[in-house]
Amino acid sequence: MESMLEPASNNVISQLTIEYNEIIGNDNKGIGFWKVDWEAGNLHDVTIRGNTISDNLNTGISTYGAGPYFIIDNIVTGNAGNGISIKYDDGDIISGNTVTGNDAMGINMHQVTNTIVEDNTVSGHVSEEVVTTFWGGSIVAGKGSAIYVHEASQNNIIRLNDLTANKIGILISRESEGDDPSGNSIYNNGITGNTVNGILNALVDPATPVDAENNYWGAASGPAHATNLDGTGDTVSDNVDFDPWCSDSACTAIADEASTISYSSTWASTVKAALDWLFERSPHDTEGIDIYLTQGWNTFKMPWFVLTGTDQVNGLDVADYNVETVLADVYSQVSYLAYYNGIEWQTYVPNDPAATTFTEFPTTATQEDFDFHIYMGEGARLTIPTIIT
């Protein structure tokens, strides 16, 4: 099976799910989106989940704006191009994938913003092919990177990944004129056994440091670098902020004698994208709200049952739109809540102010519902009566 999708002129592809397929041995990409006007935002809210994508003669999964895409729990192996290539996307979640032994890179991030890459296993990318840079240099084995962050890729989070036995764990560079990658955070990853560099920061004009604190480099002594003479872990280049680092693979301890940082893994373990489908959800404008939430991850839509104005005529019979008030029926089981507001991820974690960025549901009129992702300790039913407005 080969899947190549192209929206017709001025049309939109959204709410598309591609899941649980075997996509093997095709003469082009496994799953690909192309000829897309990514700036028009006509391709978004696409879920690619639980597929096996292997031995295709190009990239395994290839997106092309605008996002978000949810690429979850796929096996992507032995493809002739990149494993996963995300290009011009915003707000993606790339989670739980096994990406191994593709001919080029594991995960290619080209001008990607506000994206979370977490809990992936990326290994066995050993290409000696060269990546060129805007400054006229070349990076031998650059295409043998587990993750390649380049062009104006900004404000992304790379965490909880196992990046092992590649030529380069993470490569950061720019190949053409434009803005450098910036504002990206790399933490709580296992970056081990990569033969050239754990992280190679090739940004040289100007030299822009990359935030890579609190990673495990394969040794309690930390990464090998001129400023860490005792380090026996993976080698890092200059302009990589690696101190403090994790002294064990689970990142339960931070090795930095001069540091007083107390590291909490709460934030690092919250945004989890392995989403179960919601079993039941009430339609618009019913006489009440009944949402059945299962144990684990669920997704529900908002703000259609909160707002008065867009597609609905009923308002919620609640005192206010505080998260604890709206979710009163199920609040004791809520471990985590998040949504993407079109600009960045917003998170709510009970009893963890450091990990919480919103406390009230959005009440500003919008033409689109938000997907809210919630983790429940046990299943429960959320019931809210409505009032006619």
C-alpha positions as CSV (number, residue, x, y, z in Angstrom):
1,M,0.0,0.0,0.0
2,E,1.2,3.5,-0.9
3,S,-0.5,6.6,0.3
4,M,0.2,10.0,-1.4
5,L,-2.3,12.7,-0.6
6,E,-2.7,16.0,-2.4
7,P,-5.5,18.5,-1.6
8,A,-7.1,20.0,-4.7
9,S,-6.8,23.8,-5.2
10,N,-8.4,25.8,-2.4
11,N,-9.7,22.6,-0.6
12,V,-8.9,21.6,2.9
13,I,-7.9,18.2,4.3
14,S,-8.5,18.0,8.1
15,Q,-9.7,15.5,10.7
16,L,-8.0,12.7,8.6
17,T,-6.8,9.5,10.3
18,I,-4.5,6.9,8.8
19,E,-4.1,4.1,11.2
20,Y,-3.1,0.4,11.6
21,N,-1.9,-0.2,8.0
22,E,1.1,-2.1,6.6
23,I,2.7,0.2,4.0
24,I,5.6,-1.8,2.6
25,G,7.9,-1.9,-0.5
26,N,6.4,1.0,-2.5
27,D,8.4,2.8,-5.2
28,N,7.9,6.2,-3.5
29,K,7.0,7.5,0.0
30,G,5.1,5.4,2.4
31,I,2.7,8.2,3.5
32,G,3.3,11.5,1.8
33,F,1.6,14.9,1.5
34,W,2.8,17.1,-1.3
35,K,2.0,20.1,-3.5
36,V,0.4,21.7,-0.5
37,D,0.0,25.5,0.0
38,W,1.3,25.2,3.5
39,E,1.0,28.9,4.2
40,A,-2.7,28.8,3.4
41,G,-3.2,26.2,6.2
42,N,-5.3,23.9,4.1
43,L,-3.9,20.7,5.7
44,H,-4.3,20.1,9.4
45,D,-5.4,17.9,12.2
46,V,-4.1,14.7,10.6
47,T,-3.5,11.6,12.7
48,I,-1.0,8.9,11.5
49,R,-1.1,6.1,14.1
50,G,-0.1,2.5,14.6
51,N,1.2,1.9,11.0
52,T,4.1,-0.3,9.9
53,I,5.9,1.6,7.2
54,S,9.0,-0.1,5.8
55,D,11.2,-0.7,2.8
56,N,9.7,2.0,0.7
57,L,12.0,3.7,-1.9
58,N,11.6,7.2,-0.4
59,T,10.7,8.6,3.0
60,G,8.5,6.6,5.3
61,I,6.2,9.5,6.5
62,S,6.4,12.9,4.9
63,T,4.2,15.9,5.9
64,Y,4.2,19.4,4.3
65,G,2.4,21.9,6.5
66,A,0.4,23.4,8.0
67,G,-0.4,21.1,10.9
68,P,-0.9,19.9,13.5
69,Y,-0.1,16.3,12.7
70,F,-0.2,13.6,15.3
71,I,2.3,10.9,14.3
72,I,1.9,8.3,17.0
73,D,3.1,4.7,17.7
74,N,4.3,3.9,14.1
75,I,7.1,1.5,13.2
76,V,9.1,3.2,10.4
77,T,12.1,1.2,9.3
78,G,14.3,0.4,6.3
79,N,13.0,3.2,4.0
80,A,15.3,4.6,1.3
81,G,14.9,8.2,2.5
82,N,14.2,9.7,5.9
83,G,12.1,7.8,8.4
84,I,9.8,10.7,9.3
85,S,10.1,14.1,7.6
86,I,8.0,17.0,8.9
87,K,8.2,20.2,6.9
88,Y,6.6,23.6,7.5
89,D,4.4,22.1,10.2
90,D,3.2,23.8,13.4
91,G,2.0,22.2,16.6
92,D,2.8,18.5,15.7
93,I,3.1,15.7,18.2
94,I,5.6,13.0,17.2
95,S,5.4,10.3,19.9
96,G,5.9,6.7,20.6
97,N,7.4,5.8,17.2
98,T,10.1,3.3,16.5
99,V,12.3,4.7,13.7
100,T,15.2,2.5,12.8
101,G,17.6,1.8,10.0
102,N,16.4,4.3,7.3
103,D,18.9,5.2,4.7
104,A,19.0,8.9,5.5
105,M,17.8,10.5,8.7
106,G,15.5,9.3,11.4
107,I,13.3,12.4,12.0
108,N,13.8,15.4,9.8
109,M,12.5,18.7,11.2
110,H,12.5,21.4,8.4
111,Q,11.1,24.8,9.5
112,V,8.9,23.3,12.1
113,T,7.5,25.2,15.0
114,N,5.8,24.5,18.4
115,T,6.2,20.8,18.0
116,I,6.7,18.1,20.6
117,V,9.0,15.1,19.7
118,E,8.9,12.7,22.6
119,D,9.2,9.1,23.6
120,N,10.5,7.9,20.3
121,T,13.2,5.2,19.7
122,V,15.5,6.4,16.9
123,S,18.4,4.2,16.0
124,G,20.6,2.8,13.3
125,H,21.0,5.8,11.0
126,V,24.5,5.6,9.8
127,S,24.6,7.3,6.4
128,E,27.9,9.0,5.4
129,E,26.1,11.4,3.1
130,V,26.9,15.0,3.4
131,V,24.6,17.8,4.7
132,T,25.7,21.2,3.4
133,T,25.4,24.4,5.4
134,F,24.5,27.9,4.4
135,W,28.0,29.0,5.4
136,G,29.6,26.9,2.8
137,G,30.7,24.0,4.9
138,S,29.6,20.4,4.9
139,I,28.8,17.8,7.5
140,V,29.9,14.3,6.6
141,A,27.4,11.8,7.9
142,G,24.9,14.6,8.5
143,K,22.2,12.4,6.9
144,G,23.0,9.7,9.5
145,S,21.3,11.8,12.2
146,A,18.6,10.5,14.5
147,I,17.0,14.0,14.5
148,Y,17.9,16.8,12.2
149,V,16.6,20.3,13.3
150,H,17.2,22.9,10.6
151,E,16.0,26.1,8.8
152,A,13.7,28.2,11.0
153,S,12.6,25.4,13.3
154,Q,11.7,27.2,16.4
155,N,10.2,26.7,19.9
156,N,10.1,22.9,19.6
157,I,10.5,20.4,22.5
158,I,12.6,17.2,22.0
159,R,12.4,15.0,25.1
160,L,12.1,11.4,26.5
161,N,13.6,9.9,23.3
162,D,16.1,7.1,23.0
163,L,18.6,8.2,20.3
164,T,21.2,5.5,20.0
165,A,23.6,3.9,17.6
166,N,23.4,6.6,14.9
167,K,26.2,8.6,13.4
168,I,24.8,11.8,15.0
169,G,22.1,11.9,17.7
170,I,20.8,15.5,17.0
171,L,22.1,17.8,14.3
172,I,21.2,21.5,14.3
173,S,22.1,23.5,11.2
174,R,20.8,25.6,8.3
175,E,21.2,24.9,4.6
176,S,19.7,28.0,3.0
177,E,19.1,31.7,3.5
178,G,16.7,32.5,6.3
179,D,16.4,32.3,10.1
180,D,18.3,29.9,12.2
181,P,16.7,27.3,14.4
182,S,16.1,28.9,17.8
183,G,14.2,28.5,21.1
184,N,14.3,24.7,20.9
185,S,14.6,22.6,24.1
186,I,16.3,19.2,24.3
187,Y,16.0,17.4,27.6
188,N,15.4,14.1,29.3
189,N,16.6,12.1,26.3
190,G,19.0,9.2,26.2
191,I,21.7,10.1,23.7
192,T,24.0,7.2,23.6
193,G,26.3,5.2,21.4
194,N,26.2,7.7,18.5
195,T,29.6,7.4,16.8
196,V,30.3,11.0,15.6
197,N,28.3,13.3,17.9
198,G,25.6,13.1,20.5
199,I,24.6,16.6,19.5
200,L,26.3,18.6,16.7
201,N,25.4,22.3,16.7
202,A,26.6,23.6,13.3
203,L,25.2,27.1,13.7
204,V,28.3,29.3,13.3
205,D,27.3,32.8,12.1
206,P,26.4,33.7,14.7
207,A,27.2,30.8,17.0
208,T,23.9,30.1,18.7
209,P,23.9,27.9,21.8
210,V,21.3,25.1,22.0
211,D,19.6,24.2,25.3
212,A,20.4,20.5,26.0
213,E,20.5,20.3,29.8
214,N,19.3,17.3,31.7
215,N,20.0,14.6,29.1
216,Y,21.8,11.2,29.6
217,W,24.9,10.8,27.4
218,G,25.7,7.2,28.1
219,A,27.9,7.7,31.1
220,A,27.4,9.2,34.6
221,S,30.4,11.4,33.9
222,G,28.5,13.2,31.2
223,P,29.3,13.9,27.5
224,A,32.8,14.2,26.1
225,H,33.8,17.9,25.5
226,A,36.8,20.1,26.2
227,T,34.9,21.7,29.1
228,N,34.1,18.3,30.7
229,L,37.5,16.5,30.6
230,D,36.2,13.5,32.6
231,G,33.2,13.0,30.4
232,T,33.1,9.6,28.7
233,G,29.6,9.8,27.1
234,D,28.7,10.8,23.6
235,T,30.7,13.7,22.2
236,V,29.1,17.1,21.9
237,S,30.2,20.0,19.8
238,D,30.7,23.6,21.0
239,N,27.7,25.8,21.7
240,V,25.7,23.0,23.4
241,D,24.5,23.8,26.9
242,F,24.8,20.2,28.3
243,D,25.4,21.1,32.0
244,P,23.7,19.8,34.2
245,W,23.3,16.3,32.8
246,C,21.5,13.1,33.9
247,S,23.8,10.6,35.6
248,D,21.5,7.6,34.8
249,S,19.4,6.6,31.9
250,A,16.1,7.2,33.6
251,C,17.2,10.8,34.4
252,T,16.3,10.4,38.1
253,A,19.5,12.1,39.1
254,I,21.3,15.2,37.9
255,A,25.1,15.1,37.9
256,D,26.5,18.6,38.5
257,E,28.2,19.3,41.8
258,A,27.9,23.0,41.3
259,S,24.3,22.9,40.5
260,T,21.4,23.4,43.0
261,I,18.8,22.5,40.5
262,S,16.1,20.2,41.8
263,Y,14.8,18.4,38.8
264,S,11.2,17.3,38.6
265,S,10.1,14.8,36.0
266,T,6.5,15.9,36.2
267,W,6.6,18.2,33.2
268,A,8.8,15.8,31.2
269,S,6.2,13.1,31.6
270,T,3.0,15.0,31.0
271,V,2.4,15.8,27.3
272,K,1.8,12.3,26.1
273,A,0.3,11.9,22.7
274,A,-0.8,8.2,22.6
275,L,-4.5,9.2,22.4
276,D,-7.3,6.8,22.8
277,W,-10.5,7.7,20.9
278,L,-13.3,9.1,23.0
279,F,-16.0,6.4,23.4
280,E,-18.9,8.8,23.3
281,R,-19.4,12.5,22.9
282,S,-22.6,14.5,22.9
283,P,-23.4,16.4,19.7
284,H,-23.8,20.2,19.5
285,D,-26.7,21.9,21.3
286,T,-28.1,19.0,23.3
287,E,-30.0,19.5,26.5
288,G,-26.9,18.4,28.5
289,I,-23.3,17.4,28.2
290,D,-22.4,13.8,28.7
291,I,-18.8,12.9,28.0
292,Y,-17.6,9.3,28.8
293,L,-13.9,9.3,29.7
294,T,-12.0,6.1,29.8
295,Q,-9.0,5.3,32.0
296,G,-5.9,6.6,30.3
297,W,-5.9,9.1,27.4
298,N,-9.0,10.7,25.9
299,T,-9.8,13.5,23.6
300,F,-12.8,15.8,23.6
301,K,-13.8,19.0,21.8
302,M,-14.1,22.5,23.2
303,P,-15.2,25.2,23.3
304,W,-18.5,24.4,21.5
305,F,-20.2,23.5,24.8
306,V,-18.7,26.5,26.6
307,L,-19.3,29.3,24.2
308,T,-22.5,31.1,23.3
309,G,-22.2,32.4,19.8
310,T,-20.6,30.3,17.1
311,D,-22.3,27.1,16.3
312,Q,-24.2,26.6,19.6
313,V,-27.1,28.3,21.3
314,N,-26.8,26.8,24.8
315,G,-24.5,27.9,27.6
316,L,-23.1,25.8,30.4
317,D,-24.8,25.8,33.8
318,V,-21.6,26.4,35.7
319,A,-20.5,29.1,38.1
320,D,-17.4,29.9,36.0
321,Y,-15.1,28.3,33.4
322,N,-12.3,27.3,35.8
323,V,-11.0,23.9,35.0
324,E,-11.8,22.5,38.4
325,T,-15.4,23.9,38.2
326,V,-16.2,22.6,34.7
327,L,-14.7,19.2,35.4
328,A,-16.1,18.9,38.9
329,D,-17.7,15.5,38.2
330,V,-14.4,13.9,37.2
331,Y,-11.8,16.2,38.6
332,S,-10.5,13.7,41.2
333,Q,-9.3,11.4,38.4
334,V,-7.7,14.1,36.2
335,S,-3.9,13.8,36.0
336,Y,-3.3,16.0,33.0
337,L,-5.1,18.2,30.5
338,A,-3.8,20.0,27.4
339,Y,-4.8,21.7,24.2
340,Y,-3.1,23.5,21.3
341,N,-4.4,27.1,20.9
342,G,-3.0,27.6,17.4
343,I,0.1,29.2,18.8
344,E,1.5,26.9,21.5
345,W,0.5,24.1,23.8
346,Q,-1.4,25.0,27.0
347,T,-1.3,22.5,29.9
348,Y,-3.0,22.0,33.2
349,V,-1.6,19.6,35.8
350,P,-3.4,19.5,39.2
351,N,-1.2,20.5,42.1
352,D,1.8,21.4,39.8
353,P,1.8,25.2,39.1
354,A,5.1,24.9,37.3
355,A,3.6,22.7,34.7
356,T,0.3,24.6,34.4
357,T,-0.2,27.3,31.8
358,F,-4.0,27.7,31.9
359,T,-6.6,27.4,34.6
360,E,-9.7,28.4,32.7
361,F,-11.3,26.9,29.6
362,P,-11.1,29.3,26.6
363,T,-14.2,31.4,26.2
364,T,-13.2,33.5,23.2
365,A,-15.3,33.0,20.1
366,T,-13.6,30.8,17.5
367,Q,-14.6,29.2,14.2
368,E,-13.0,25.9,15.2
369,D,-13.2,23.6,18.2
370,F,-10.0,22.8,20.2
371,D,-9.0,19.2,20.8
372,F,-8.5,18.7,24.6
373,H,-6.4,15.8,25.6
374,I,-7.0,14.5,29.1
375,Y,-5.5,11.7,31.1
376,M,-7.8,9.9,33.6
377,G,-6.7,7.7,36.5
378,E,-10.0,5.9,36.2
379,G,-12.9,6.1,33.8
380,A,-15.7,8.5,34.7
381,R,-18.6,10.4,33.2
382,L,-18.7,14.2,32.9
383,T,-22.3,15.5,33.1
384,I,-23.1,19.2,32.9
385,P,-26.7,20.6,32.5
386,T,-27.1,23.5,30.1
387,I,-29.2,26.6,30.2
388,I,-31.0,28.2,27.2
389,T,-29.6,31.6,26.4
